[in-house]
């Protein structure tokens, strides 16, 4: 994620699973980085706790196919 003045603001992250389900969460940068590190780790535990904006979620890392970070800048107006 690119550093900005709004790093503490939660951003939308989609987690795609092998069965086709998609879990959409809003999380802070440090939580997103922790999820990515857990996925990249060879010796990672199967389950990873993710603290989103409104809930605590346990993610089965063995079932994750992709993680998508929303990088679009949201603007008001046309």
N, C-alpha and C positions, 0 to 999 in steps of 0.2 A: 504494500500500500504506500502511496505517496504521502509524505509528511505534509501536513497543513495546519492551519490554525484551529481546525475543527476535529483534531485527532480523537478527542474524547466523545464525540458524537457517534452514536451507533450507526452502522451502515448495514445495508441489506446484504445477506449472504445466503445463497442457495446451496444446499447440500443434496447431491443426487445419489441415490442408492441403486444397487444392482437390480432390484425388482422394478425399477422405474419410478418409484416414489421420489418426491422432492420435498425437502424440509426447508422452509424459508424462515430465517431468523434475522433479527437485527442485533448486531454485536459490536463491541468496541474493538479497536485495532489490536490491542494486546490479546484479546480472546481469540480473534481471527488468527493471529500469528501462532498462538498456542495450538490451535487446531491443525494448522499447516505443519508445524513442527512434529506433532504427534503422528500425522499421516506420513511424513517423510522419514520418521525414525524406524529403523529396521527392528529394533527390540521393543517397540511400543506395545503397551497393553492393548487388549482388544477394545475395551471401552474407554471413552474419553468424556469427561464432564465439560459441558459448554454452558457458560452463563450468558444468556441472551438478555435483551432489554426487559422482557417480561416473564422469563422462566428459566429454570435450570433443566438442561437436557442432557441425557446420556446418549452418546453416539457410538454405534458399533462400527469401529474403524475398518473392520474386515469387509463391510458391506458398502463402503463409500466408493463411488465411481468417479465423482467430480465434486469440486467446490468452486462456486462462481461468486466473485465479489462484484457488487454493483459499483462501478466507478463513475457513473454519469453524474454530472453536476445538475442538481435540480434547480430550476429557475421558475420564477413567477412571471407570467405574461406570455407574450408571443415571441 
